[in-house]
Each structure stands twice: as C-alpha cells, then as structure tokens.
Amino acid sequence: MAWRKGHGNGAGVPRIEVLPADEVPVGVPGEARGEGIGERDAKGRFVPGNLISSRGGSAKAGKIKLSARLGLATVPEGNAFRPYKASAASFRRAQCAELARNVGGGVCGPAPSSFVASAALQLAWSRYLGDLAAEKGDADLALKASRLAEASRQNLLAAHELCAREASARPRSNPLAALQGSVLGLPPAGPPKRRR
C-alpha cells in the first residue's frame, strides 16, 4: 500500500492505494515440503511426531472463522448462487495456500486471508452476474460483473502485498544461535518473545 496523489475528481487529495501489480513485493517462499525418511509406517500412515502433519497445524495457526470462511450463513439448496459460492470457497483455499507457499514464508495470516475471501466472493458474484448477463443479453449486468472482477483483482493484490509484508516482518531464526545450541546441546530457541 502506498500514499498516492489523487487524480480525476480527487485531484490533489492524498489517499492510500494498493500497489500496482508490477510494484507488489515479492515475498518469502515457504519451506519445501519434501517427505523425510521415517515419516510413515509400513502401511503408509503418518507416524507420531512426523514433520508433515505438524506443518498442517502450523498452517492453520492464527486462522479465525471470519477470515477462513466466505461467510457465516449457508446458501440454501436450489439457490442459483450456491455453486458459485462453492467455487469461491475452493478458490479461497487454493489462493491462500499459494500465498502461504510462495509469498508468506509458509503462512497466510488472517488479514490477507480476509482479503482473499472478499476477492473470492466478488469473483463468484462477477461470474454469476456475467452468466446471467449473457443469458439475458443485459449490458448493465455485464458492467456490474466487470466491476466486481476488478474489485476482486484489487483485493488479491492487497492480499499478496500484505502477506509479503507480514512475512518480511516475521522474526527469522538465527542460524548462528542454532549452531551454538546444537554444539552446546541446548534445545532450539523459539521465536523471540515480544514485550507488551
């Protein structure tokens, strides 16, 4: 996000805008998720204490119902929007996973997740209205669908940017301290505690 000078009707008035796609920060990729030796038993089930399933718990850390879902109400059976909302839920899960893997250092926090949820709903409504506009030949509905798609794009850019900024602000482990700890036989140190 950046301060921008207003243009058009808002000329001269500064405002906060989402960065354009070519200015969005790159972010921090998550760790590779290869399977280690001894992660599964002879039947292929995960063994207790394996790294792979513990990563699942880490990925869910910090999730809250409002950012992890598309809404608290359910769409009734037979409603024309129901399949679009289901597709939006799939899109949200996939997009948050991509942000965590490629931008957020393995984490997509509640704020970027909420942007993605809003973008997913906007995209779902855009597709729904677009299909309805094509069926009826209604140019006004097509314009509303286009505006919702544009709003979805802005939320996706904002989610990417915030996820990248959160990842770069997150404390990283100190390799030297880890090496010293292993030489001295000390347990690994967790992230630094923050003062309140």
Backbone as JSON Lines, residues from 0, in Angstrom:
{"i":0,"aa":"M","n":[0.84,-1.15,0.0],"ca":[0.0,0.0,0.0],"c":[0.89,1.23,0.0]}
{"i":1,"aa":"A","n":[0.44,2.25,-0.67],"ca":[1.27,3.44,-0.77],"c":[0.4,4.68,-0.8]}
{"i":2,"aa":"W","n":[1.01,5.78,-0.36],"ca":[0.35,7.07,-0.48],"c":[0.42,7.49,-1.94]}
{"i":3,"aa":"R","n":[-0.68,7.87,-2.52],"ca":[-0.72,8.34,-3.9],"c":[-1.44,9.68,-3.94]}
{"i":4,"aa":"K","n":[-1.03,10.52,-4.87],"ca":[-1.76,11.77,-5.1],"c":[-3.05,11.42,-5.8]}
{"i":5,"aa":"G","n":[-4.12,12.07,-5.38],"ca":[-5.41,11.83,-6.02],"c":[-5.39,12.32,-7.46]}
{"i":6,"aa":"H","n":[-6.22,11.7,-8.26],"ca":[-6.35,12.11,-9.67],"c":[-7.82,12.15,-10.01]}
{"i":7,"aa":"G","n":[-8.15,12.72,-11.13],"ca":[-9.56,12.84,-11.52],"c":[-10.29,13.76,-10.57]}
{"i":8,"aa":"N","n":[-11.47,13.32,-10.08],"ca":[-12.26,14.15,-9.16],"c":[-11.56,14.37,-7.82]}
{"i":9,"aa":"G","n":[-10.65,13.47,-7.44],"ca":[-9.95,13.6,-6.16],"c":[-8.57,14.19,-6.31]}
{"i":10,"aa":"A","n":[-8.33,14.98,-7.37],"ca":[-7.01,15.54,-7.63],"c":[-6.49,16.33,-6.44]}
{"i":11,"aa":"G","n":[-5.23,16.06,-6.08],"ca":[-4.58,16.8,-5.01],"c":[-4.82,16.23,-3.62]}
{"i":12,"aa":"V","n":[-5.78,15.32,-3.46],"ca":[-6.07,14.74,-2.15],"c":[-5.32,13.42,-2.04]}
{"i":13,"aa":"P","n":[-4.41,13.32,-1.07],"ca":[-3.66,12.06,-0.96],"c":[-4.57,10.93,-0.47]}
{"i":14,"aa":"R","n":[-4.26,9.71,-0.89],"ca":[-5.02,8.54,-0.47],"c":[-4.11,7.33,-0.43]}
{"i":15,"aa":"I","n":[-4.53,6.31,0.29],"ca":[-3.79,5.05,0.32],"c":[-4.37,4.16,-0.76]}
{"i":16,"aa":"E","n":[-3.5,3.64,-1.62],"ca":[-3.93,2.76,-2.69],"c":[-3.11,1.47,-2.66]}
{"i":17,"aa":"V","n":[-3.71,0.41,-3.16],"ca":[-2.99,-0.85,-3.33],"c":[-1.97,-0.65,-4.43]}
{"i":18,"aa":"L","n":[-0.78,-1.21,-4.24],"ca":[0.27,-1.08,-5.26],"c":[-0.15,-1.75,-6.56]}
{"i":19,"aa":"P","n":[0.28,-1.2,-7.69],"ca":[0.05,-1.89,-8.96],"c":[0.79,-3.23,-8.98]}
{"i":20,"aa":"A","n":[0.36,-4.13,-9.82],"ca":[0.92,-5.49,-9.85],"c":[2.43,-5.49,-10.02]}
{"i":21,"aa":"D","n":[2.98,-4.55,-10.79],"ca":[4.43,-4.55,-11.03],"c":[5.23,-3.96,-9.86]}
{"i":22,"aa":"E","n":[4.55,-3.44,-8.82],"ca":[5.24,-2.88,-7.66],"c":[5.02,-3.7,-6.39]}
{"i":23,"aa":"V","n":[4.25,-4.78,-6.47],"ca":[3.94,-5.59,-5.29],"c":[5.2,-6.31,-4.83]}
{"i":24,"aa":"P","n":[5.48,-6.33,-3.52],"ca":[6.69,-7.01,-3.04],"c":[6.68,-8.51,-3.36]}
{"i":25,"aa":"V","n":[7.85,-9.05,-3.55],"ca":[7.99,-10.45,-3.95],"c":[7.53,-11.4,-2.85]}
{"i":26,"aa":"G","n":[7.91,-11.17,-1.61],"ca":[7.53,-12.05,-0.52],"c":[8.61,-13.07,-0.19]}
{"i":27,"aa":"V","n":[8.25,-14.0,0.67],"ca":[9.19,-15.01,1.15],"c":[8.58,-16.38,0.87]}
{"i":28,"aa":"P","n":[9.25,-17.23,0.09],"ca":[8.68,-18.57,-0.15],"c":[8.71,-19.4,1.12]}
{"i":29,"aa":"G","n":[7.75,-20.33,1.23],"ca":[7.72,-21.26,2.36],"c":[8.78,-22.33,2.18]}
{"i":30,"aa":"E","n":[8.99,-23.12,3.22],"ca":[9.95,-24.21,3.14],"c":[9.43,-25.29,2.2]}
{"i":31,"aa":"A","n":[10.35,-26.0,1.55],"ca":[9.96,-27.12,0.7],"c":[9.33,-28.19,1.57]}
{"i":32,"aa":"R","n":[8.34,-28.87,1.03],"ca":[7.6,-29.84,1.83],"c":[7.9,-31.28,1.44]}
{"i":33,"aa":"G","n":[9.15,-31.59,1.21],"ca":[9.5,-32.96,0.87],"c":[9.33,-33.88,2.07]}
{"i":34,"aa":"E","n":[9.07,-35.15,1.8],"ca":[8.9,-36.12,2.88],"c":[10.25,-36.61,3.34]}
{"i":35,"aa":"G","n":[10.44,-36.64,4.63],"ca":[11.68,-37.17,5.2],"c":[11.58,-38.67,5.41]}
{"i":36,"aa":"I","n":[12.7,-39.31,5.62],"ca":[12.72,-40.74,5.89],"c":[12.1,-40.97,7.26]}
{"i":37,"aa":"G","n":[11.27,-41.99,7.36],"ca":[10.65,-42.33,8.64],"c":[9.41,-41.53,8.96]}
{"i":38,"aa":"E","n":[8.83,-40.83,7.99],"ca":[7.62,-40.04,8.23],"c":[6.36,-40.92,8.26]}
{"i":39,"aa":"R","n":[6.44,-42.11,7.6],"ca":[5.28,-43.0,7.51],"c":[5.65,-44.4,8.0]}
{"i":40,"aa":"D","n":[4.64,-45.14,8.45],"ca":[4.9,-46.52,8.86],"c":[4.78,-47.45,7.66]}
{"i":41,"aa":"A","n":[4.84,-48.75,7.89],"ca":[4.81,-49.74,6.8],"c":[3.5,-49.7,6.01]}
{"i":42,"aa":"K","n":[2.41,-49.27,6.65],"ca":[1.11,-49.19,5.97],"c":[0.9,-47.85,5.28]}
{"i":43,"aa":"G","n":[1.87,-46.97,5.34],"ca":[1.77,-45.67,4.68],"c":[1.13,-44.59,5.53]}
{"i":44,"aa":"R","n":[0.82,-44.88,6.79],"ca":[0.22,-43.88,7.67],"c":[1.32,-43.03,8.31]}
{"i":45,"aa":"F","n":[0.98,-41.81,8.65],"ca":[1.96,-40.94,9.31],"c":[2.27,-41.48,10.69]}
{"i":46,"aa":"V","n":[3.56,-41.42,11.06],"ca":[3.97,-41.83,12.4],"c":[3.83,-40.64,13.34]}
{"i":47,"aa":"P","n":[3.63,-40.9,14.64],"ca":[3.51,-39.78,15.58],"c":[4.76,-38.89,15.55]}
{"i":48,"aa":"G","n":[4.53,-37.58,15.61],"ca":[5.63,-36.63,15.64],"c":[6.25,-36.34,14.29]}
{"i":49,"aa":"N","n":[5.61,-36.79,13.19],"ca":[6.19,-36.53,11.87],"c":[6.09,-35.05,11.52]}
{"i":50,"aa":"L","n":[6.99,-34.59,10.67],"ca":[7.05,-33.17,10.31],"c":[5.91,-32.75,9.4]}
{"i":51,"aa":"I","n":[5.45,-33.64,8.55],"ca":[4.43,-33.26,7.56],"c":[3.12,-32.88,8.23]}
{"i":52,"aa":"S","n":[2.61,-33.72,9.13],"ca":[1.33,-33.38,9.76],"c":[1.46,-32.21,10.73]}
{"i":53,"aa":"S","n":[2.65,-32.01,11.3],"ca":[2.81,-30.86,12.19],"c":[2.75,-29.56,11.39]}
{"i":54,"aa":"R","n":[3.14,-29.62,10.12],"ca":[3.05,-28.41,9.28],"c":[1.6,-28.04,9.03]}
{"i":55,"aa":"G","n":[0.71,-29.03,8.98],"ca":[-0.71,-28.74,8.8],"c":[-1.25,-27.91,9.95]}
{"i":56,"aa":"G","n":[-0.84,-28.26,11.16],"ca":[-1.26,-27.48,12.32],"c":[-0.7,-26.07,12.27]}
{"i":57,"aa":"S","n":[0.54,-25.94,11.82],"ca":[1.15,-24.61,11.7],"c":[0.42,-23.77,10.67]}
{"i":58,"aa":"A","n":[-0.02,-24.39,9.59],"ca":[-0.71,-23.65,8.54],"c":[-2.05,-23.12,9.03]}
{"i":59,"aa":"K","n":[-2.68,-23.83,9.98],"ca":[-3.98,-23.38,10.48],"c":[-3.83,-22.38,11.63]}
{"i":60,"aa":"A","n":[-2.63,-22.22,12.15],"ca":[-2.42,-21.31,13.29],"c":[-2.82,-19.9,12.89]}
{"i":61,"aa":"G","n":[-3.54,-19.24,13.76],"ca":[-3.93,-17.86,13.51],"c":[-5.18,-17.71,12.64]}
{"i":62,"aa":"K","n":[-5.75,-18.82,12.19],"ca":[-6.96,-18.73,11.37],"c":[-8.15,-18.44,12.27]}
{"i":63,"aa":"I","n":[-9.01,-17.59,11.82],"ca":[-10.24,-17.32,12.54],"c":[-11.39,-17.56,11.59]}
{"i":64,"aa":"K","n":[-12.55,-17.86,12.15],"ca":[-13.7,-18.26,11.34],"c":[-14.02,-17.26,10.24]}
{"i":65,"aa":"L","n":[-13.98,-15.98,10.56],"ca":[-14.38,-14.97,9.58],"c":[-13.4,-14.86,8.42]}
{"i":66,"aa":"S","n":[-12.1,-15.08,8.66],"ca":[-11.15,-14.99,7.55],"c":[-10.97,-16.32,6.84]}
{"i":67,"aa":"A","n":[-11.34,-17.42,7.5],"ca":[-11.15,-18.74,6.9],"c":[-12.39,-19.24,6.17]}
{"i":68,"aa":"R","n":[-13.47,-18.5,6.25],"ca":[-14.71,-18.89,5.56],"c":[-15.2,-17.71,4.74]}
{"i":69,"aa":"L","n":[-16.14,-18.01,3.85],"ca":[-16.69,-16.95,2.99],"c":[-17.9,-16.26,3.6]}
{"i":70,"aa":"G","n":[-18.33,-16.69,4.72],"ca":[-19.47,-16.09,5.39],"c":[-19.97,-17.04,6.45]}
{"i":71,"aa":"L","n":[-20.82,-16.56,7.31],"ca":[-21.32,-17.4,8.38],"c":[-22.65,-18.05,8.01]}
{"i":72,"aa":"A","n":[-23.33,-17.54,6.99],"ca":[-24.61,-18.11,6.54],"c":[-24.38,-19.11,5.42]}
{"i":73,"aa":"T","n":[-25.25,-20.08,5.32],"ca":[-25.18,-21.05,4.23],"c":[-26.22,-20.7,3.18]}
{"i":74,"aa":"V","n":[-25.89,-20.96,1.92],"ca":[-26.81,-20.7,0.82],"c":[-27.73,-21.92,0.7]}
{"i":75,"aa":"P","n":[-29.04,-21.73,0.7],"ca":[-29.96,-22.87,0.66],"c":[-29.85,-23.7,-0.63]}
{"i":76,"aa":"E","n":[-30.21,-24.98,-0.52],"ca":[-30.24,-25.88,-1.69],"c":[-31.13,-25.26,-2.77]}
{"i":77,"aa":"G","n":[-30.71,-25.42,-4.0],"ca":[-31.51,-24.94,-5.12],"c":[-31.31,-23.47,-5.47]}
{"i":78,"aa":"N","n":[-30.6,-22.73,-4.64],"ca":[-30.33,-21.32,-4.93],"c":[-29.35,-21.26,-6.1]}
{"i":79,"aa":"A","n":[-29.6,-20.36,-7.04],"ca":[-28.78,-20.26,-8.25],"c":[-27.33,-19.87,-7.94]}
{"i":80,"aa":"F","n":[-27.1,-19.18,-6.82],"ca":[-25.75,-18.74,-6.49],"c":[-24.94,-19.82,-5.78]}
{"i":81,"aa":"R","n":[-25.58,-20.87,-5.29],"ca":[-24.91,-21.9,-4.48],"c":[-23.65,-22.49,-5.14]}
{"i":82,"aa":"P","n":[-23.68,-22.91,-6.41],"ca":[-22.45,-23.46,-7.0],"c":[-21.34,-22.42,-7.14]}
{"i":83,"aa":"Y","n":[-21.71,-21.18,-7.32],"ca":[-20.71,-20.12,-7.43],"c":[-20.02,-19.91,-6.09]}
{"i":84,"aa":"K","n":[-20.8,-19.95,-4.99],"ca":[-20.2,-19.79,-3.67],"c":[-19.3,-20.98,-3.35]}
{"i":85,"aa":"A","n":[-19.7,-22.18,-3.75],"ca":[-18.85,-23.35,-3.53],"c":[-17.53,-23.21,-4.29]}
{"i":86,"aa":"S","n":[-17.6,-22.7,-5.51],"ca":[-16.39,-22.47,-6.3],"c":[-15.53,-21.39,-5.66]}
{"i":87,"aa":"A","n":[-16.17,-20.38,-5.07],"ca":[-15.43,-19.31,-4.4],"c":[-14.68,-19.87,-3.19]}
{"i":88,"aa":"A","n":[-15.29,-20.81,-2.47],"ca":[-14.63,-21.41,-1.31],"c":[-13.38,-22.18,-1.75]}
{"i":89,"aa":"S","n":[-13.5,-22.91,-2.86],"ca":[-12.34,-23.64,-3.4],"c":[-11.25,-22.68,-3.84]}
{"i":90,"aa":"F","n":[-11.65,-21.6,-4.5],"ca":[-10.69,-20.59,-4.94],"c":[-9.96,-19.97,-3.75]}
{"i":91,"aa":"R","n":[-10.71,-19.65,-2.68],"ca":[-10.1,-19.04,-1.5],"c":[-9.06,-19.97,-0.88]}
{"i":92,"aa":"R","n":[-9.41,-21.25,-0.73],"ca":[-8.45,-22.21,-0.16],"c":[-7.19,-22.3,-1.02]}
{"i":93,"aa":"A","n":[-7.37,-22.42,-2.33],"ca":[-6.22,-22.55,-3.24],"c":[-5.37,-21.28,-3.23]}
{"i":94,"aa":"Q","n":[-6.0,-20.11,-3.24],"ca":[-5.25,-18.85,-3.28],"c":[-4.5,-18.62,-1.97]}
{"i":95,"aa":"C","n":[-5.12,-18.92,-0.84],"ca":[-4.43,-18.75,0.45],"c":[-3.25,-19.71,0.54]}
{"i":96,"aa":"A","n":[-3.42,-20.94,0.04],"ca":[-2.31,-21.9,0.04],"c":[-1.17,-21.4,-0.83]}
{"i":97,"aa":"E","n":[-1.48,-20.84,-2.0],"ca":[-0.44,-20.3,-2.9],"c":[0.27,-19.11,-2.24]}
{"i":98,"aa":"L","n":[-0.49,-18.23,-1.61],"ca":[0.14,-17.1,-0.93],"c":[1.06,-17.58,0.18]}
{"i":99,"aa":"A","n":[0.61,-18.55,0.96],"ca":[1.46,-19.07,2.03],"c":[2.72,-19.7,1.46]}
{"i":100,"aa":"R","n":[2.58,-20.49,0.41],"ca":[3.72,-21.23,-0.14],"c":[4.71,-20.31,-0.85]}
{"i":101,"aa":"N","n":[4.23,-19.35,-1.62],"ca":[5.11,-18.56,-2.47],"c":[5.42,-17.15,-1.98]}
{"i":102,"aa":"V","n":[4.64,-16.63,-1.04],"ca":[4.79,-15.23,-0.64],"c":[4.97,-15.07,0.86]}
{"i":103,"aa":"G","n":[4.22,-15.82,1.66],"ca":[4.16,-15.59,3.09],"c":[5.09,-16.41,3.94]}
{"i":104,"aa":"G","n":[6.08,-17.05,3.34],"ca":[7.0,-17.85,4.13],"c":[6.32,-19.02,4.82]}
{"i":105,"aa":"G","n":[5.27,-19.57,4.21],"ca":[4.56,-20.7,4.77],"c":[3.3,-20.32,5.53]}
{"i":106,"aa":"V","n":[3.0,-19.02,5.63],"ca":[1.85,-18.55,6.4],"c":[1.06,-17.53,5.58]}
{"i":107,"aa":"C","n":[-0.25,-17.67,5.6],"ca":[-1.14,-16.63,5.07],"c":[-2.02,-16.24,6.25]}
{"i":108,"aa":"G","n":[-1.72,-15.1,6.86],"ca":[-2.38,-14.67,8.08],"c":[-3.85,-14.31,7.9]}
{"i":109,"aa":"P","n":[-4.54,-13.98,9.02],"ca":[-5.96,-13.67,8.95],"c":[-6.31,-12.46,8.07]}
{"i":110,"aa":"A","n":[-5.48,-11.43,8.1],"ca":[-5.8,-10.24,7.29],"c":[-5.69,-10.53,5.79]}
{"i":111,"aa":"P","n":[-4.57,-11.1,5.29],"ca":[-4.55,-11.45,3.87],"c":[-5.63,-12.47,3.51]}
{"i":112,"aa":"S","n":[-5.92,-13.4,4.44],"ca":[-6.98,-14.39,4.18],"c":[-8.33,-13.72,4.01]}
{"i":113,"aa":"S","n":[-8.58,-12.66,4.79],"ca":[-9.87,-11.97,4.67],"c":[-9.96,-11.23,3.34]}
{"i":114,"aa":"F","n":[-8.83,-10.67,2.86],"ca":[-8.83,-10.04,1.54],"c":[-9.14,-11.07,0.46]}
{"i":115,"aa":"V","n":[-8.53,-12.25,0.6],"ca":[-8.76,-13.31,-0.39],"c":[-10.22,-13.77,-0.34]}
{"i":116,"aa":"A","n":[-10.79,-13.89,0.86],"ca":[-12.2,-14.29,0.98],"c":[-13.11,-13.27,0.29]}
{"i":117,"aa":"S","n":[-12.83,-11.99,0.5],"ca":[-13.63,-10.95,-0.17],"c":[-13.46,-11.03,-1.68]}
{"i":118,"aa":"A","n":[-12.22,-11.23,-2.11],"ca":[-11.96,-11.35,-3.55],"c":[-12.67,-12.56,-4.15]}
{"i":119,"aa":"A","n":[-12.7,-13.66,-3.41],"ca":[-13.36,-14.88,-3.9],"c":[-14.85,-14.65,-4.06]}
{"i":120,"aa":"L","n":[-15.47,-13.97,-3.09],"ca":[-16.9,-13.68,-3.21],"c":[-17.18,-12.7,-4.35]}
{"i":121,"aa":"Q","n":[-16.33,-11.69,-4.48],"ca":[-16.51,-10.75,-5.59],"c":[-16.39,-11.46,-6.93]}
{"i":122,"aa":"L","n":[-15.43,-12.36,-7.03],"ca":[-15.24,-13.11,-8.26],"c":[-16.44,-14.02,-8.52]}
{"i":123,"aa":"A","n":[-16.95,-14.66,-7.47],"ca":[-18.12,-15.54,-7.63],"c":[-19.33,-14.74,-8.11]}
{"i":124,"aa":"W","n":[-19.57,-13.59,-7.49],"ca":[-20.7,-12.76,-7.93],"c":[-20.47,-12.23,-9.34]}
{"i":125,"aa":"S","n":[-19.23,-11.92,-9.66],"ca":[-18.91,-11.47,-11.01],"c":[-19.26,-12.53,-12.04]}
{"i":126,"aa":"R","n":[-18.86,-13.78,-11.76],"ca":[-19.16,-14.88,-12.69],"c":[-20.66,-15.15,-12.78]}
{"i":127,"aa":"Y","n":[-21.32,-15.09,-11.63],"ca":[-22.77,-15.31,-11.6],"c":[-23.49,-14.24,-12.43]}
{"i":128,"aa":"L","n":[-23.16,-12.97,-12.18],"ca":[-23.8,-11.89,-12.93],"c":[-23.41,-11.93,-14.41]}
{"i":129,"aa":"G","n":[-22.16,-12.32,-14.7],"ca":[-21.72,-12.45,-16.08],"c":[-22.52,-13.51,-16.83]}
{"i":130,"aa":"D","n":[-22.75,-14.65,-16.18],"ca":[-23.56,-15.7,-16.8],"c":[-24.99,-15.24,-16.99]}
{"i":131,"aa":"L","n":[-25.53,-14.55,-15.98],"ca":[-26.89,-14.03,-16.06],"c":[-27.0,-12.98,-17.17]}
{"i":132,"aa":"A","n":[-25.99,-12.12,-17.29],"ca":[-25.98,-11.09,-18.34],"c":[-25.94,-11.73,-19.72]}
{"i":133,"aa":"A","n":[-25.14,-12.79,-19.88],"ca":[-25.07,-13.47,-21.17],"c":[-26.4,-14.13,-21.52]}
{"i":134,"aa":"E","n":[-27.04,-14.71,-20.5],"ca":[-28.32,-15.38,-20.7],"c":[-29.41,-14.39,-21.12]}
{"i":135,"aa":"K","n":[-29.41,-13.2,-20.49],"ca":[-30.45,-12.2,-20.75],"c":[-30.04,-11.17,-21.79]}
{"i":136,"aa":"G","n":[-28.74,-11.13,-22.14],"ca":[-28.27,-10.09,-23.04],"c":[-28.32,-8.72,-22.4]}
{"i":137,"aa":"D","n":[-28.02,-8.64,-21.13],"ca":[-28.14,-7.4,-20.34],"c":[-26.76,-6.77,-20.16]}
{"i":138,"aa":"A","n":[-26.53,-5.63,-20.82],"ca":[-25.24,-4.94,-20.76],"c":[-24.98,-4.35,-19.37]}
{"i":139,"aa":"D","n":[-26.03,-3.91,-18.67],"ca":[-25.84,-3.34,-17.32],"c":[-25.33,-4.4,-16.35]}
{"i":140,"aa":"L","n":[-25.87,-5.61,-16.43],"ca":[-25.39,-6.71,-15.58],"c":[-23.95,-7.06,-15.93]}
{"i":141,"aa":"A","n":[-23.63,-7.03,-17.21],"ca":[-22.25,-7.33,-17.65],"c":[-21.28,-6.3,-17.08]}
{"i":142,"aa":"L","n":[-21.68,-5.04,-17.03],"ca":[-20.84,-3.98,-16.47],"c":[-20.65,-4.19,-14.96]}
{"i":143,"aa":"K","n":[-21.72,-4.57,-14.24],"ca":[-21.6,-4.86,-12.81],"c":[-20.65,-6.04,-12.58]}
{"i":144,"aa":"A","n":[-20.75,-7.06,-13.43],"ca":[-19.87,-8.22,-13.32],"c":[-18.42,-7.8,-13.52]}
{"i":145,"aa":"S","n":[-18.19,-6.93,-14.49],"ca":[-16.83,-6.45,-14.76],"c":[-16.27,-5.66,-13.58]}
{"i":146,"aa":"R","n":[-17.1,-4.83,-12.97],"ca":[-16.66,-4.03,-11.82],"c":[-16.32,-4.93,-10.62]}
{"i":147,"aa":"L","n":[-17.11,-5.98,-10.43],"ca":[-16.82,-6.92,-9.34],"c":[-15.51,-7.67,-9.6]}
{"i":148,"aa":"A","n":[-15.25,-8.02,-10.85],"ca":[-13.99,-8.69,-11.19],"c":[-12.8,-7.76,-10.92]}
{"i":149,"aa":"E","n":[-12.95,-6.5,-11.22],"ca":[-11.89,-5.51,-10.96],"c":[-11.67,-5.36,-9.45]}
{"i":150,"aa":"A","n":[-12.75,-5.32,-8.67],"ca":[-12.62,-5.22,-7.21],"c":[-11.93,-6.47,-6.65]}
{"i":151,"aa":"S","n":[-12.24,-7.63,-7.23],"ca":[-11.59,-8.88,-6.82],"c":[-10.09,-8.8,-7.07]}
{"i":152,"aa":"R","n":[-9.71,-8.3,-8.23],"ca":[-8.29,-8.15,-8.57],"c":[-7.58,-7.27,-7.55]}
{"i":153,"aa":"Q","n":[-8.21,-6.17,-7.16],"ca":[-7.6,-5.25,-6.19],"c":[-7.41,-5.93,-4.84]}
{"i":154,"aa":"N","n":[-8.4,-6.72,-4.41],"ca":[-8.27,-7.42,-3.14],"c":[-7.18,-8.48,-3.19]}
{"i":155,"aa":"L","n":[-7.02,-9.14,-4.34],"ca":[-5.97,-10.14,-4.48],"c":[-4.58,-9.49,-4.44]}
{"i":156,"aa":"L","n":[-4.44,-8.34,-5.06],"ca":[-3.17,-7.61,-4.99],"c":[-2.88,-7.16,-3.56]}
{"i":157,"aa":"A","n":[-3.91,-6.68,-2.87],"ca":[-3.73,-6.25,-1.48],"c":[-3.35,-7.43,-0.59]}
{"i":158,"aa":"A","n":[-3.96,-8.59,-0.83],"ca":[-3.64,-9.79,-0.04],"c":[-2.19,-10.2,-0.27]}
{"i":159,"aa":"H","n":[-1.75,-10.18,-1.52],"ca":[-0.37,-10.53,-1.85],"c":[0.59,-9.58,-1.13]}
{"i":160,"aa":"E","n":[0.32,-8.29,-1.25],"ca":[1.21,-7.3,-0.65],"c":[1.28,-7.45,0.87]}
{"i":161,"aa":"L","n":[0.13,-7.59,1.52],"ca":[0.12,-7.7,2.98],"c":[0.78,-9.0,3.43]}
{"i":162,"aa":"C","n":[0.54,-10.09,2.72],"ca":[1.16,-11.37,3.06],"c":[2.68,-11.26,2.95]}
{"i":163,"aa":"A","n":[3.17,-10.6,1.9],"ca":[4.62,-10.41,1.72],"c":[5.19,-9.53,2.83]}
{"i":164,"aa":"R","n":[4.5,-8.47,3.19],"ca":[4.99,-7.57,4.24],"c":[5.01,-8.27,5.6]}
{"i":165,"aa":"E","n":[3.96,-9.07,5.88],"ca":[3.94,-9.82,7.13],"c":[5.09,-10.82,7.19]}
{"i":166,"aa":"A","n":[5.37,-11.48,6.06],"ca":[6.46,-12.47,6.02],"c":[7.81,-11.81,6.24]}
{"i":167,"aa":"S","n":[8.01,-10.64,5.65],"ca":[9.3,-9.99,5.82],"c":[9.45,-9.4,7.22]}
{"i":168,"aa":"A","n":[8.34,-9.13,7.92],"ca":[8.4,-8.59,9.28],"c":[8.51,-9.68,10.34]}
{"i":169,"aa":"R","n":[8.17,-10.92,9.96],"ca":[8.2,-12.04,10.91],"c":[9.64,-12.33,11.32]}
{"i":170,"aa":"P","n":[9.88,-12.58,12.63],"ca":[11.25,-12.89,13.05],"c":[11.74,-14.19,12.43]}
{"i":171,"aa":"R","n":[12.97,-14.19,12.02],"ca":[13.58,-15.39,11.43],"c":[14.5,-16.02,12.47]}
{"i":172,"aa":"S","n":[14.72,-17.29,12.3],"ca":[15.62,-17.97,13.24],"c":[17.05,-17.52,12.96]}
{"i":173,"aa":"N","n":[17.86,-17.56,13.96],"ca":[19.25,-17.16,13.85],"c":[20.09,-18.42,13.66]}
{"i":174,"aa":"P","n":[20.67,-18.64,12.45],"ca":[21.43,-19.87,12.22],"c":[22.63,-20.02,13.15]}
{"i":175,"aa":"L","n":[23.26,-18.91,13.5],"ca":[24.42,-18.98,14.4],"c":[23.99,-19.46,15.78]}
{"i":176,"aa":"A","n":[22.88,-18.94,16.28],"ca":[22.39,-19.37,17.6],"c":[21.99,-20.84,17.56]}
{"i":177,"aa":"A","n":[21.4,-21.29,16.45],"ca":[21.01,-22.7,16.33],"c":[22.25,-23.59,16.34]}
{"i":178,"aa":"L","n":[23.3,-23.16,15.64],"ca":[24.55,-23.94,15.61],"c":[25.19,-23.99,16.99]}
{"i":179,"aa":"Q","n":[25.24,-22.84,17.66],"ca":[25.81,-22.8,19.01],"c":[25.01,-23.71,19.95]}
{"i":180,"aa":"G","n":[23.69,-23.66,19.82],"ca":[22.84,-24.5,20.66],"c":[23.07,-25.98,20.42]}
{"i":181,"aa":"S","n":[23.25,-26.36,19.14],"ca":[23.46,-27.78,18.85],"c":[24.83,-28.24,19.35]}
{"i":182,"aa":"V","n":[25.83,-27.37,19.27],"ca":[27.16,-27.72,19.76],"c":[27.14,-27.86,21.29]}
{"i":183,"aa":"L","n":[26.41,-26.96,21.95],"ca":[26.35,-26.99,23.41],"c":[25.28,-27.95,23.94]}
{"i":184,"aa":"G","n":[24.49,-28.53,23.03],"ca":[23.45,-29.46,23.45],"c":[22.22,-28.78,24.02]}
{"i":185,"aa":"L","n":[21.97,-27.53,23.63],"ca":[20.8,-26.79,24.13],"c":[19.62,-27.05,23.2]}
{"i":186,"aa":"P","n":[18.38,-27.01,23.75],"ca":[17.2,-27.15,22.88],"c":[17.08,-25.94,21.96]}
{"i":187,"aa":"P","n":[16.45,-26.12,20.79],"ca":[16.31,-24.98,19.88],"c":[15.46,-23.88,20.51]}
{"i":188,"aa":"A","n":[15.87,-22.65,20.29],"ca":[15.13,-21.5,20.83],"c":[13.96,-21.21,19.93]}
{"i":189,"aa":"G","n":[12.84,-20.85,20.53],"ca":[11.66,-20.45,19.75],"c":[11.82,-19.01,19.29]}
{"i":190,"aa":"P","n":[10.78,-18.47,18.64],"ca":[10.86,-17.08,18.2],"c":[10.96,-16.15,19.4]}
{"i":191,"aa":"P","n":[11.59,-15.0,19.23],"ca":[11.76,-14.08,20.36],"c":[10.41,-13.63,20.9]}
{"i":192,"aa":"K","n":[10.31,-13.51,22.23],"ca":[9.06,-13.07,22.86],"c":[8.96,-11.57,22.71]}
{"i":193,"aa":"R","n":[7.75,-11.11,22.45],"ca":[7.53,-9.67,22.29],"c":[7.1,-9.07,23.61]}
{"i":194,"aa":"R","n":[7.57,-7.86,23.85],"ca":[7.17,-7.14,25.06],"c":[5.78,-6.58,24.86]}
{"i":195,"aa":"R","n":[5.05,-6.5,25.96],"ca":[3.7,-5.92,25.87],"c":[3.64,-4.58,26.51]}
